[in-house]
């Protein structure tokens, strides 16, 4: 089987799965509709990009439609950025300013208009044959490289901030969604860098290497998308976003310093700390797997801002770790209780407010230095 036939087969499979998954995301009933629509659009744009081998089978030469199809690559990463934004923040809504993300796509097509879109077939062929010396092609490759670097940097910074906000305000397992998004973005980074390498070989003396890399990209992107959707669709409850209006504790502290104020007077701080600890011990709100700092604030009647500074700054703990400490202490009490020896580790972790074994094991080992199983055996 030659590489052309192999590329066509891989492309057909990739297109079928991408289109099927996009259809599923657009039709499935879920509270994460906006995120699903954005990821479906990302899949469709990716499918358009992957369709190049099939498109070539039905065209005799360069065409306006064919060139327009290639420029869809400038929409891929902006759409993915908006998808990440929608997953991270619960109050995400489409805004007119997001249309600015279409700017590179329109710029590229405007640049191609005079010497490609608006000329006859012979001139189009000449443009493709001499593409290495065409300033439009060079500009487009430079622009997409800049776009990839800027957007990937923006996505990683967004995930870093969102994860920190989550840790400071929530105590559920949605933290895994940020881990998965980080992993997926890392893999996507490798994919884009490989695509840049493919383009470099395409304009070199070794264009055949570009074809083999293209096959690898098709297979790799197929497995990558299936892996991510498998993760996300099997754990839809984990994608519990946060409010984009929330501020990092570091920003709150800076505001207090700029205003030359203390967030909480020492006496008031001690009173609120006592109130917080009493509430945690008596009401045991940590048994709720999706506890948020807003819920605690409401019950003990301490403003969210003050409570966030109290836990994240004064106690030097993320709210996530603060709550998990109570969960682990409760789990340790259960493990030490001889009358509850028949309870499995899985039953215990659900009883104390966790809803995933990996999160429980990680938190337990962080708190005690041992896994739950080892701790039980050592009693």
HELIX and SHEET records of a PDB file:
HELIX    1   1 UNK A    3  UNK A   27  1                                  25    
HELIX    2   2 UNK A   33  UNK A   50  1                                  18    
HELIX    3   3 UNK A   52  UNK A   57  1                                   6    
HELIX    4   4 UNK A   64  UNK A   70  1                                   7    
HELIX    5   5 UNK A   73  UNK A   88  1                                  16    
HELIX    6   6 UNK A   96  UNK A  102  5                                   7    
HELIX    7   7 UNK A  103  UNK A  112  1                                  10    
HELIX    8   8 UNK A  113  UNK A  117  3                                   5    
HELIX    9   9 UNK A  121  UNK A  129  1                                   9    
HELIX   10  10 UNK A  131  UNK A  133  5                                   3    
HELIX   11  11 UNK A  135  UNK A  169  1                                  35    
HELIX   12  12 UNK A  175  UNK A  202  1                                  28    
HELIX   13  13 UNK A  207  UNK A  234  1                                  28    
HELIX   14  14 UNK A  236  UNK A  238  5                                   3    
HELIX   15  15 UNK A  249  UNK A  258  1                                  10    
HELIX   16  16 UNK A  266  UNK A  283  1                                  18    
HELIX   17  17 UNK A  285  UNK A  287  5                                   3    
HELIX   18  18 UNK A  293  UNK A  300  1                                   8    
HELIX   19  19 UNK A  304  UNK A  308  1                                   5    
HELIX   20  20 UNK A  309  UNK A  314  3                                   6    
HELIX   21  21 UNK A  319  UNK A  336  1                                  18    
HELIX   22  22 UNK A  338  UNK A  340  5                                   3    
HELIX   23  23 UNK A  345  UNK A  351  1                                   7    
HELIX   24  24 UNK A  357  UNK A  368  1                                  12    
HELIX   25  25 UNK A  372  UNK A  377  1                                   6    
END                                                                             
